[in-house]
Amino acid sequence: KKRVVVFISGGGSNMVSLADACAEPGFPAEIVAVISDKPTAGGLAKAEARGIRTFVFERKAYAGKVEHEAAILSALADINPDIICLAGYMRLISGDFIRPYEGRILNIHPSLLPLFPGLHTHQRAIDAGMKIAGCTVHFVTEGMDEGPIVAQAAVPVISNDTADTLAGRVLTVEHKLYPMALKLLSEGKVRMEGGRAVSAQATAPATFP
Ligand code: GAR
């Protein structure tokens, strides 16, 4: 099984969906640790309840971004993960951090990238008059929310949607998409090559009912 570390900053519902998938018989990955930059992240207790080791690296405990990332990298060196999944980790990671794990870091973003990278994605999708929204799992590269796309899922935008109602609908499909994308990467069915995500076969359905 591939050894996976999940990075969180918040409630950790995507981390839970990954942990639940990993608990299924035959799933090709296991979560060996959860790392948070926030001691208050609700996901920490959810990980511990599942017997997953947790680590907190609070940014303000370090002099700068370099020192913060160095501390996380040194913990990772001991954990020795095959794959890192960013799941609501609200921090941009540097090229130096990514390099040793290039092609092995996934992120989930709650929009149909390359539309609406960054924050407030749902409000921006509504303001743009979008009729569909969705989520994207992509390989992490230096640019924010810019890496090669592994999988996407779409949902409708409904009239009277607020950012919150849309976020909830998107989150429901995030919980299906991320485990599927982790499975593909774990089985070597998708890889990053020449700045693209290359898959051996047709991957995912683009939408979920
Ligand atoms: C998810 O919607 C995730 O896609 C988003 O934060 C939420 C975390 O929820 N990520 C980003 O916005 C990254 N820029 P969770 O903690 O319950 O998984």
Boltz pocket constraint, residues with backbone or C-beta under 6 A from the ligand:
constraints:
  - pocket:
      binder: B
      contacts: [[A, 8], [A, 9], [A, 10], [A, 11], [A, 12], [A, 13], [A, 14], [A, 15], [A, 43], [A, 87], [A, 88], [A, 89], [A, 90], [A, 108], [A, 109], [A, 110], [A, 118], [A, 167], [A, 171], [A, 174]]
      max_distance: 6.0
